[in-house]
Amino acid sequence: MSLTAAGLIAMGISFVAIITVAVWYVAPWMRERPLAVALSVPLWVQVFRYVALQIFSAQHFGFRISDAAANEIAWGDVAGAVLALVALWLLRRGSRAAIPVVWVFVVESTVDLLNATVMGIRERAQETAFAATWLILDIYTVMLWVTLALIIWRLVVAPRMADPTSAHGEQESRAEPSRR
């Protein structure tokens, strides 16, 4: 079996498994929590995107991807990780800036993940991915897409769920997250 075929099969299984967990467990949990708490869990998954810096080590050991693509992928993910962490800090403090920062994170992450996907396809990243790079491409990247979708869902479809105290959702965004 080719490395590309194995990677695509693994990625497909990862999507099925991670979406199943998201639908069966994570989304129902998020629906029952205040917005700040609900957004925190998927944002924590995104914080570790700086693992993309591993691409430079992978290049050194045979991962064939151009320097330009490696730079775009790595630094786009570092930016997403920093935005996720800032959003978490703001959510934890109950800052009014939290939700706008989460939206900036959503836009940056959507553009970055789409760009990285296109570059990976164009440069045939699956053909030379191995070890940590393979795991990042075929498991962690899928987690990033699914948790990004959960964040968007909670912001757009369910912004006022689990908020019996406010008709406008403002109290929820200022409240300190529950320590459950």
N, C-alpha and C positions, 0 to 999 in steps of 0.2 A: 504494500500500500504506500502511496506517496505521502510525503509529509503534509502536503496541502490537503489531501483527502482526509487524513487522520485529524488534522487541525480543524477542518470544517465539521467533521462528525462530532468532535469534542465540543466545539462551539455550539452546535445545534443541541446537543444533550444538555449543555450548561444553560442555554436559554430556556429549555423546557423545565429543567429542575428549578432554576432560580425564579422563573415566573410562577411556577407552582407554589413555591414557598411564599412569594410575595402576595399571591392571591389568597391562599389558604390561611396564612398567619400574619404577615406584616400589614397588609392593607386593613384587615379587620381591627388589628391593634391600633393602627394609626387613626382610624375612623373614630375610635373611642377616646382619644387623647386631645388635649388642647393643642392648637397649631404649633406652638413652640416646641412642645415635647414630641409631637408626631414628626416634625421635620428633622429633629435631632438624629434619630437613628439612621435614616438614609444619608444624611450629611456626614456622619462619622465614617461611613463606607467610603465616601468621596475624599476624605481628608488624606488618605494614604496614597493618593494618586502620584505623589512624588516618587513612588517606586518606578515611574517611567524613566527616571534618571539612569536606571539600570541599562537602558538602551545603549549608552556609551560604552559600557563594559562589554555588552553583547556584541557590539560592532567589532571591538578589539579581538573577540574570540570567534568571529566568523558569521555573525548575523549580518547579512547583506542588505543594507539600507543606506541611502545617501546621507551625507552629513546634514544637508538641508532638511530632509524629512525627519531625521533623528532630532535635530534642534527644535523643529516645530512641534513634534510629538512630545518631547520631554518638557519644554518650557510651557506649552499649552496645559499640560497636566499639572505642572508645578503651580501655575496661576489658578487652576481650578481647585487644587488642594488648599492654597492660601485663602481663596475666597470662601471655601467651605468652612475652614477653621474660623475665619473672621465672622461668618454668619452664625456659627455655633456660639462664639463668645457673645455676640449681640443678642441672640435668642436667650441665652442664659441670663443675661443682665436685664432682659425685658425691654430692650431699646426699641424705639420707634423706627430706627434705621434697619432693624433686622430683616424685615420682609423685603424691602427694596434691595438689600444686599443679596438675599436669597435669589431674587429675580435676576440680578446681575450674574450671579453664579450660574443660574439656569441657562441664560443666553450664552455666556462664555463656554460652558460645558457642552451645550448642544453643538455650537460651532466647532469647538475643539474635537469632540468625539467624531463628528461627521468628517472633518478634515483628516483626522488620523485614520479613519476607516478608508477613505478614498486613497490616501497615500499608501496605506498598507496593501491595498488591492493593486494599485498601480505598480508598486515596487515588489510585489509578490512576497510579502513578509512571511507568509506561512511556509514558504519553501526552505527557509534557513532558520526558522525559530526553533530553539531548543532550550531545555532546562527552564530557568526562571522566565525567560522570554516567552516560551510556549505557554506556561501557566498564566502569565499576565494576559497574553492575547486571547486564550481560549476559555479562561475562567473569570479573571478579575475584570477584564473589559466588559464582559457580559453583565457582571454585577454593577458596573458603573452605569450601563444603559438602563438596567431595570430600576436601580435606585433613583436615577434621574427621572424616570417616568413616574415613580412613586411621589417624588417631590412635586412635580408638575401637577399630578392628579390631586394631591392634597391642597395645593395652592389654588387651583382652578375649580375643580369639581366640588371639593369639600372644605372650603376655607373656614366655615363657621361650625363645623361638626364639633360635638363635645364642648360647646360653649353656651351653657344655659344662662350665663350672666350678662351677655351682651348681644344686642341685636345687630351690631355692626362688626363684631369680631375684634374690636380694639382692645378690650380688656384682656382677651386671650393672648394677644401678641406682647402685652406688657407684663403679663403674669410670669413669676418665676416658675420654671419647669418643675413638675412634680418629681419627687425623689422615689417613685414607686419602683 
